[in-house]
């Protein structure tokens, strides 16, 4: 009984020492990874997200072995914004061993949406300095290799999440 009590006390102490509360409001669990996901042409699509932040804009990439999505948008320092994506700020690429095979540009005849939420305070869904949102985008072929699939690409129910380091 004495050994069990010592073991239990040791585990409790270790959990307090090993765990510290992070911006993601998690403790002793896997941190949420930045990611992009959605339904691409009726197929579930998910990718780890790579993001870059400048003074007034965010660019994020979702990349798998066979394709890549790039979206750039302006953001407000606090709160949320519903943004119409401009033709030059979103693109999609199909890849073969890291090499671009086909490139797609935003289809401006189709409605597109991007709803981004940035939280500087810890009250956001994912904690302080988090950026998350939803998107719906449609792309048409721009440059391609003859004989490859040139079907339009449509993202529905897209979501993204990132945690800024600043």
C-alpha positions as CSV (number, residue, x, y, z in Angstrom):
1,X,0.0,0.0,0.0
2,X,2.9,2.3,0.8
3,X,4.5,1.7,-2.6
4,X,1.2,2.4,-4.3
5,X,0.8,5.7,-2.4
6,X,4.3,6.8,-3.3
7,X,3.7,5.8,-7.0
8,X,0.4,7.8,-7.1
9,X,2.0,10.9,-5.5
10,X,4.9,10.6,-7.9
11,X,2.6,10.5,-10.9
12,X,0.6,13.5,-9.7
13,X,3.8,15.5,-9.2
14,X,5.2,14.5,-12.6
15,X,2.0,15.5,-14.3
16,X,2.2,19.0,-12.7
17,X,5.9,19.4,-13.6
18,X,5.5,17.9,-17.1
19,X,2.4,19.8,-18.1
20,X,2.1,23.5,-18.5
21,X,-0.8,25.3,-20.0
22,X,-0.2,26.5,-23.5
23,X,-1.9,29.0,-25.8
24,X,-3.8,26.1,-27.2
25,X,-5.5,25.4,-23.8
26,X,-4.2,21.8,-23.9
27,X,-2.2,20.0,-21.2
28,X,-0.3,16.8,-21.6
29,X,-1.9,16.2,-25.0
30,X,-0.9,16.6,-28.6
31,X,-0.8,20.2,-29.7
32,X,-3.2,21.1,-32.5
33,X,-1.1,21.2,-35.7
34,X,-1.7,24.0,-38.2
35,X,-3.8,22.5,-41.1
36,X,-5.9,23.0,-44.1
37,X,-8.8,20.7,-44.9
38,X,-11.9,20.5,-47.0
39,X,-13.8,18.7,-49.7
40,X,-11.9,18.8,-53.0
41,X,-14.0,17.7,-56.0
42,X,-16.2,15.5,-53.6
43,X,-13.1,13.9,-52.0
44,X,-11.9,14.7,-48.5
45,X,-8.6,16.6,-48.5
46,X,-6.3,17.5,-45.6
47,X,-2.8,18.9,-45.4
48,X,-0.5,20.3,-42.8
49,X,-0.5,24.1,-43.2
50,X,2.5,26.3,-43.8
51,X,1.8,30.0,-43.2
52,X,3.6,33.3,-43.5
53,X,2.5,36.5,-41.9
54,X,3.4,40.1,-43.0
55,X,2.1,43.4,-41.6
56,X,-1.2,43.2,-43.3
57,X,-1.6,39.8,-45.0
58,X,-1.4,36.1,-44.4
59,X,-0.4,33.5,-47.0
60,X,-1.0,29.8,-46.3
61,X,-0.1,26.7,-48.2
62,X,-1.6,23.3,-48.0
63,X,0.5,20.7,-49.7
64,X,0.2,16.9,-50.2
65,X,2.3,14.6,-52.4
66,X,0.1,15.2,-55.4
67,X,-1.2,18.8,-55.0
68,X,-0.8,22.2,-53.4
69,X,-3.3,25.0,-52.5
70,X,-2.0,28.6,-51.9
71,X,-4.2,31.3,-50.5
72,X,-3.2,34.9,-49.6
73,X,-5.5,37.4,-47.9
74,X,-5.4,40.6,-46.0
75,X,-6.4,40.4,-42.3
76,X,-7.4,42.8,-39.6
77,X,-5.3,42.9,-36.4
78,X,-8.4,41.9,-34.3
79,X,-11.7,40.3,-34.9
80,X,-12.9,38.7,-38.1
81,X,-13.2,39.5,-41.8
82,X,-15.2,38.1,-44.6
83,X,-13.0,38.6,-47.7
84,X,-13.5,38.0,-51.4
85,X,-10.4,36.4,-52.7
86,X,-8.9,38.2,-55.7
87,X,-7.8,36.3,-58.8
88,X,-4.1,36.8,-58.0
89,X,-4.3,35.6,-54.4
90,X,-5.4,32.0,-54.7
91,X,-3.9,29.2,-56.8
92,X,-3.9,25.4,-57.0
93,X,-1.2,23.1,-58.4
94,X,-1.0,19.4,-59.2
95,X,2.3,17.9,-58.5
96,X,4.4,14.8,-59.5
97,X,7.4,14.1,-57.2
98,X,7.4,17.8,-56.1
99,X,7.3,19.2,-59.7
100,X,4.3,21.2,-60.8
101,X,2.4,19.4,-63.6
102,X,-0.7,21.7,-63.9
103,X,-1.4,25.1,-62.4
104,X,-4.9,26.4,-61.8
105,X,-6.2,30.0,-61.2
106,X,-9.2,31.1,-59.4
107,X,-12.4,30.9,-61.4
108,X,-13.8,34.4,-61.0
109,X,-17.1,33.4,-62.5
110,X,-17.8,31.2,-59.5
111,X,-18.6,32.7,-56.1
112,X,-15.7,32.4,-53.6
113,X,-15.6,33.1,-49.9
114,X,-13.0,33.3,-47.2
115,X,-14.0,34.0,-43.6
116,X,-11.0,34.5,-41.4
117,X,-11.0,35.0,-37.6
118,X,-7.9,36.3,-35.8
119,X,-7.6,36.3,-32.0
120,X,-4.9,38.2,-30.2
121,X,-6.4,37.4,-26.8
122,X,-6.8,34.0,-25.3
123,X,-10.6,34.1,-25.8
124,X,-10.5,32.6,-29.3
125,X,-11.4,29.0,-30.1
126,X,-7.8,28.0,-30.3
127,X,-6.3,30.5,-27.8
128,X,-4.2,33.6,-28.2
129,X,-2.7,34.6,-31.6
130,X,-4.7,32.1,-33.5
131,X,-6.0,32.4,-37.0
132,X,-8.7,30.2,-38.3
133,X,-11.4,30.3,-40.9
134,X,-13.5,28.8,-43.7
135,X,-13.3,29.0,-47.5
136,X,-15.0,27.9,-50.7
137,X,-13.0,28.3,-53.9
138,X,-13.2,27.1,-57.5
139,X,-10.2,26.9,-59.8
140,X,-9.9,26.5,-63.6
141,X,-6.9,25.2,-65.5
142,X,-4.2,27.8,-66.3
143,X,-1.1,25.9,-67.5
144,X,-1.0,22.2,-68.1
145,X,0.9,19.3,-69.7
146,X,-1.1,17.8,-72.6
147,X,-2.6,14.5,-71.7
148,X,-3.1,15.3,-68.0
149,X,-6.3,15.8,-66.2
150,X,-7.5,19.4,-66.6
151,X,-10.8,19.1,-64.7
152,X,-11.8,22.2,-62.7
153,X,-11.0,22.0,-59.0
154,X,-13.6,23.0,-56.4
155,X,-13.0,23.3,-52.7
156,X,-16.1,23.1,-50.5
157,X,-16.4,23.3,-46.7
158,X,-12.7,24.3,-46.5
159,X,-11.2,25.1,-43.1
160,X,-7.8,26.3,-42.0
161,X,-6.1,26.9,-38.6
162,X,-2.7,28.4,-37.6
163,X,-1.1,29.7,-34.5
164,X,1.1,32.8,-34.8
165,X,4.3,32.8,-32.9
166,X,4.2,36.5,-32.1
